[in-house]
Amino acid sequence: MAAAAAERSASAALLSIGQVLAKLTPDFPNLTSSKLRYLEEQGIVSPRRTQSGYRKFSPEDVERLRLGLVLQRDHYLPLSVIRAHLDDVEANGGGQLPLPTSIHSATRSVTRADLLAAAGAAPQLLNDAISIGLIQASDAYDEHAVALMRALVALDRHGIEPRHLRAVRQSADRDADLVDKALTPLIRRSDARSRAKAGELGPELAARLDEVRGIFVRQALSRILP
């Protein structure tokens, strides 16, 4: 009985997106439900889901959001750095930790051999990806190269080779040009706040373009697959 009552009390403390916005928008007037969903996608917060799929935020989620938004607004930190800092704070039991000293997240690089091992890739697959221009040849590869190689390995198992993805790379370059043009007014400003805003909007716009592309692909597949 006591456990059931405690569970009901915990559930009652959970908040909907609208309730979270009501709590946070007085301090962050530009916060929207779309921005909340984007912050979730970026790992800033991980709300629970009801059986119907509705997001429910705990008080701890709200405080994590509040701190993340403060770091973004007042310290111009990118979301990757904010996420890592919030994870450290959570691991520290919620205690205060020094703020990151750089607005740029540390990038871990790996050697060619480590890249192949991490992705489970054959050397020829990497050579093909480099020759097509999907990956730049280098002495050290970043986390994006590792993620890309893992995707290439998975596609290669189904007969989709790097040479088949040349058009995908070209499409991505066009998407980047679209985002660049959209952000040009912010990028041209010299103040840190505008540049931080551009750094925030860039990945968000890229995510929306990915969403549109995914919808088009699924629509095309629905006409092909039984």
HELIX and SHEET records of a PDB file:
HELIX    1   1 ALA A    2  ALA A   12  1                                  11    
HELIX    2   2 ILE A   17  LEU A   24  1                                   8    
HELIX    3   3 SER A   33  GLU A   41  1                                   9    
HELIX    4   4 PRO A   59  HIS A   75  1                                  17    
HELIX    5   5 LEU A   79  ALA A   91  1                                  13    
HELIX    6   6 ARG A  112  ALA A  119  1                                   8    
HELIX    7   7 PRO A  123  ILE A  132  1                                  10    
HELIX    8   8 GLU A  143  ASP A  156  1                                  14    
HELIX    9   9 PRO A  162  LEU A  165  5                                   4    
HELIX   10  10 ARG A  166  ILE A  187  1                                  22    
HELIX   11  11 ALA A  192  ILE A  224  1                                  33    
SHEET    1   A 2 ARG A  48  ARG A  49  0                                        
SHEET    2   A 2 ARG A  55  LYS A  56 -1                                        
END                                                                             
